[in-house]
């Protein structure tokens, strides 16, 4: 199962990508809305987050909105919790 999380850990390792996840916590945002709050290249970070399945995209008219995919985060949290419980 650790190999399944390789992309997840890579995506979470960058502060800009963690910032994007924080931004998406409250509501879906377009790439333009995300870019207004970041200084780095948004398209690259969105690509990495999508590859890790941490975000999803939804098309609405001429815009693409990004939102959190909580399923992967929940799986990661369960795995970490299980790992922690094995230590005790």
Residue pairs with C-beta under 8 A, 6 or more apart in sequence:
1 79
5 76
5 79
7 48
7 51
7 52
7 53
8 52
8 53
8 54
8 72
8 76
10 48
10 52
11 17
11 48
11 49
11 51
11 52
11 54
12 18
12 52
12 54
14 45
14 48
16 38
16 40
16 45
17 45
17 48
17 49
19 37
19 38
20 34
20 38
20 42
20 45
20 46
20 49
20 55
20 66
21 49
21 54
21 55
21 68
23 29
23 34
23 37
24 55
24 66
24 67
24 68
25 68
27 67
28 58
28 65
28 66
28 67
29 65
29 66
30 63
30 64
30 65
30 66
31 42
31 43
31 46
31 64
31 66
34 42
34 46
34 66
35 42
38 45
46 55
46 66
49 55
49 66
50 56
50 57
52 72
53 69
53 71
53 72
54 68
54 69
54 72
54 73
55 66
55 67
55 68
55 69
56 66
56 67
56 68
56 69
57 64
57 65
57 66
57 67
58 64
58 65
58 67
59 65
